[in-house]
Structure formats: structure tokens, C-alpha cells
Amino acid sequence: METSIICKGNDAFGTCVVHLACTLLLFKYIIKAFIKKILEQKKGNIILIGSGAIVTGSGGGVHYAATKVAQYGICKALTYELLSQGIRSNIITPHIIDTPMLRKRYPDNPEMNAKLSARVPLGRIGLPSD
């Protein structure tokens, strides 16, 4: 049996580039622009949006879960480096959210929605507006 990283070919690499490179570029350019002000205030919060894939390993393949775990590691490293200066870093990890990515993998029908909803403490699939 082949793993999803092998089956997806170039898509796997593209996913890794998007999720990791975008996170790193965010810190290189955007956070860098604000870090001086945050350090002067001696308090602040950096919040990343990750994925429940860091816990479940699901969400579209090995490559997706791996990049989301890497984002989690970046968040924890930032906390380690900046917490003594009053700056916190957190990552929000939504799980099952009704997006086009979810629907590529799971069809939008009552039976599938019931199965997915049963995996969520709230008892329903999350919405982007949540």
C-alpha cells in the first residue's frame, strides 16, 4: 500500500511549500515588522492558525499533517524564545470545518455528515464563520 505522500507526487511537495514557506515568510516579514513594538511594550500575542491534524494525523495526507506539526513546533519555539520578554505564542487548531478541502475528501450527504459530526465534541461540523 502506498502512502498519500507517494500517491500525491508533486502535490505533496506543493502542500509542504505552501504551509511551511508561508508560515516562515510570515515571521520573516510581518512579525519582524511588529516585533520591535511588541518588545517595547513587553507584552503581546502571536497567534497561528494550524489544524487538528497535529493531533489526529488526518486532513489530507502525510504531507499535510507533517507541515501542520511543523507549524506547531514553530509556535512552541517562539514561545520558548519570547515568553521571558512577555510575548506569548499560541496556535489555534480547528478540526472538522466545512470547507472545499473537507468536501474533496468527504461528500456532503446526511450519512457522511453524521459520521463526521460524531467525531466532534460540539456534535456538528464546524463552519468557517465559527
Beta strands, then each sheet from edge to edge (+ up, - down):
strand 1: 44-49
strand 2: 87-92
sheet 1: 1+ 2+
end
